[in-house]
Every structure is written in C-alpha cells, then in structure tokens.
C-alpha cells in the first residue's frame, strides 16, 4: 500500500481529520509538513492526537518546552 499525505485546505482536513479552528489547522498543518519532510508518515490517529494536544496540552510537555526554550 502506498502512503499518501492528504491535506485539504478548503475542508481543513489532514488525513481526513477535520480541524475546525483555522488557527489550529494552520499550526498542525505546518508541524505535519515539516515532520513529513523529515520522513514521518502520520496517519489519522496521529493527527487526532495532535489535535487533542492542541486543545488540551500536556503540562509535562509544556514544562519540557519551556526548559528547552527558556
């Protein structure tokens, strides 16, 4: 089976996952495209997890991010 990254800007979907918030769509799309260029092949579940993380960020992830970036 051949992998294909599916992004629909008009429908605001990535791998058939609808991202209702325009700003969230842009952020998640940018992240997906950057990591896809590095070899990541996200599936529907991966996009759903990214969307969930956007709306409900893990406090541990925020702490690590702040430690790295100050």
N, C-alpha and C positions, 0 to 999 in steps of 0.2 A: 504494500500500500504506500502510495506516495504522499508525503507530508505537504500540506499547504497552509500557509498563514492566511487567514481570512479576516480582513478588516473592511468594514463598510462605513465610511464616514457619514453618509446620509442617514443610515439607520442607527448609527452609533453602536455598532456591534463589533466585537472582536471574538473570533472563534465561535460565532453565533450567540455570544453572551451580550445582552443589551445593557449598555451603561447609560442610565437615564440622565445623569448630570453631565452637562457639556464639559465642564472643567475637569471632572473625574475622567471622562473619556479621553481628553487630550493628554492628561498626565499618564494614565495607564497605557495608552497607545504609544507614547514616547518611550516609556520604560520597556514595553514589549518589543518595539522595533529595535531599540539599542541592544537589548539582550539577544534578540533573534539574530542580529548581525554577528554576534559572538558564538552562535551555534545553538542557542536554546530553541527548542521546538515546543512552545506552550500548547496545551490542549484546553478544552473547555473548562475543566476543573481548575487548572492553573489560573485562568482568567477570573473565574468565580472567586478564587482565594485572593487574588489581587484586589478585586472589587470590595470584598469583605474587609481586607486590610485597610483600604482607603477610608471606608466608613467607620471602622472600629479598629484603629491601630493598636497593636500590642504594646503596652507600656515598656516591656523589656526591649523591644525593637527601637523605640524612641530613645531610651536610655543609651543604647549602644550607638545609635546615630549621633546623639549629642556628644558622646565621649570622643567619637572619631572626628567630628567637625567642629567641636568646641562650642 
